[in-house]
Amino acid sequence: VHLVLKELVRKSISETQ
């Protein structure tokens, strides 16, 4: 599991909201 990937996904979601 890559924490970096999860962080990227979270950032992407934050940008969308």
PDB file of N, CA, C and O in Angstrom:
ATOM      1  N   VAL A   1       0.864  -1.210   0.000  1.00  0.00           N
ATOM      2  CA  VAL A   1       0.000   0.000   0.000  1.00  0.00           C
ATOM      3  C   VAL A   1       0.889   1.246   0.000  1.00  0.00           C
ATOM      4  O   VAL A   1       1.807   1.362   0.812  1.00  0.00           O
ATOM      5  N   HIS A   2       0.613   2.160  -0.902  1.00  0.00           N
ATOM      6  CA  HIS A   2       1.418   3.388  -1.000  1.00  0.00           C
ATOM      7  C   HIS A   2       0.698   4.556  -0.335  1.00  0.00           C
ATOM      8  O   HIS A   2      -0.370   4.980  -0.775  1.00  0.00           O
ATOM      9  N   LEU A   3       1.298   5.059   0.717  1.00  0.00           N
ATOM     10  CA  LEU A   3       0.666   6.210   1.409  1.00  0.00           C
ATOM     11  C   LEU A   3       0.628   7.425   0.487  1.00  0.00           C
ATOM     12  O   LEU A   3      -0.293   8.239   0.546  1.00  0.00           O
ATOM     13  N   VAL A   4       1.630   7.528  -0.352  1.00  0.00           N
ATOM     14  CA  VAL A   4       1.674   8.678  -1.266  1.00  0.00           C
ATOM     15  C   VAL A   4       0.447   8.675  -2.174  1.00  0.00           C
ATOM     16  O   VAL A   4      -0.163   9.716  -2.418  1.00  0.00           O
ATOM     17  N   LEU A   5       0.100   7.500  -2.665  1.00  0.00           N
ATOM     18  CA  LEU A   5      -1.059   7.407  -3.552  1.00  0.00           C
ATOM     19  C   LEU A   5      -2.319   7.854  -2.822  1.00  0.00           C
ATOM     20  O   LEU A   5      -3.139   8.602  -3.354  1.00  0.00           O
ATOM     21  N   LYS A   6      -2.450   7.372  -1.581  1.00  0.00           N
ATOM     22  CA  LYS A   6      -3.647   7.752  -0.807  1.00  0.00           C
ATOM     23  C   LYS A   6      -3.675   9.259  -0.591  1.00  0.00           C
ATOM     24  O   LYS A   6      -4.733   9.885  -0.657  1.00  0.00           O
ATOM     25  N   GLU A   7      -2.524   9.828  -0.336  1.00  0.00           N
ATOM     26  CA  GLU A   7      -2.477  11.280  -0.111  1.00  0.00           C
ATOM     27  C   GLU A   7      -2.885  12.016  -1.387  1.00  0.00           C
ATOM     28  O   GLU A   7      -3.601  13.016  -1.345  1.00  0.00           O
ATOM     29  N   LEU A   8      -2.415  11.500  -2.510  1.00  0.00           N
ATOM     30  CA  LEU A   8      -2.759  12.135  -3.785  1.00  0.00           C
ATOM     31  C   LEU A   8      -4.265  12.088  -4.005  1.00  0.00           C
ATOM     32  O   LEU A   8      -4.874  13.072  -4.423  1.00  0.00           O
ATOM     33  N   VAL A   9      -4.850  10.943  -3.721  1.00  0.00           N
ATOM     34  CA  VAL A   9      -6.303  10.790  -3.910  1.00  0.00           C
ATOM     35  C   VAL A   9      -7.041  11.766  -2.999  1.00  0.00           C
ATOM     36  O   VAL A   9      -8.007  12.410  -3.407  1.00  0.00           O
ATOM     37  N   ARG A  10      -6.573  11.861  -1.772  1.00  0.00           N
ATOM     38  CA  ARG A  10      -7.233  12.775  -0.825  1.00  0.00           C
ATOM     39  C   ARG A  10      -7.120  14.215  -1.332  1.00  0.00           C
ATOM     40  O   ARG A  10      -8.079  14.984  -1.259  1.00  0.00           O
ATOM     41  N   LYS A  11      -5.974  14.562  -1.832  1.00  0.00           N
ATOM     42  CA  LYS A  11      -5.786  15.934  -2.333  1.00  0.00           C
ATOM     43  C   LYS A  11      -6.709  16.170  -3.531  1.00  0.00           C
ATOM     44  O   LYS A  11      -7.313  17.235  -3.665  1.00  0.00           O
ATOM     45  N   SER A  12      -6.804  15.185  -4.374  1.00  0.00           N
ATOM     46  CA  SER A  12      -7.664  15.315  -5.553  1.00  0.00           C
ATOM     47  C   SER A  12      -9.110  15.555  -5.117  1.00  0.00           C
ATOM     48  O   SER A  12      -9.802  16.405  -5.676  1.00  0.00           O
ATOM     49  N   ILE A  13      -9.549  14.807  -4.129  1.00  0.00           N
ATOM     50  CA  ILE A  13     -10.924  14.954  -3.640  1.00  0.00           C
ATOM     51  C   ILE A  13     -11.100  16.344  -3.030  1.00  0.00           C
ATOM     52  O   ILE A  13     -12.116  17.004  -3.248  1.00  0.00           O
ATOM     53  N   SER A  14     -10.116  16.769  -2.279  1.00  0.00           N
ATOM     54  CA  SER A  14     -10.207  18.093  -1.634  1.00  0.00           C
ATOM     55  C   SER A  14     -10.312  19.176  -2.713  1.00  0.00           C
ATOM     56  O   SER A  14     -11.054  20.145  -2.554  1.00  0.00           O
ATOM     57  N   GLU A  15      -9.580  19.010  -3.786  1.00  0.00           N
ATOM     58  CA  GLU A  15      -9.626  20.002  -4.869  1.00  0.00           C
ATOM     59  C   GLU A  15     -10.993  20.001  -5.527  1.00  0.00           C
ATOM     60  O   GLU A  15     -11.507  21.048  -5.920  1.00  0.00           O
ATOM     61  N   THR A  16     -11.581  18.809  -5.645  1.00  0.00           N
ATOM     62  CA  THR A  16     -12.892  18.711  -6.297  1.00  0.00           C
ATOM     63  C   THR A  16     -13.955  19.380  -5.447  1.00  0.00           C
ATOM     64  O   THR A  16     -14.842  20.055  -5.971  1.00  0.00           O
ATOM     65  N   GLN A  17     -13.869  19.197  -4.132  1.00  0.00           N
ATOM     66  CA  GLN A  17     -14.903  19.783  -3.271  1.00  0.00           C
ATOM     67  C   GLN A  17     -14.728  21.288  -3.281  1.00  0.00           C
ATOM     68  O   GLN A  17     -15.486  22.003  -2.625  1.00  0.00           O
TER      69      GLN A  17
END
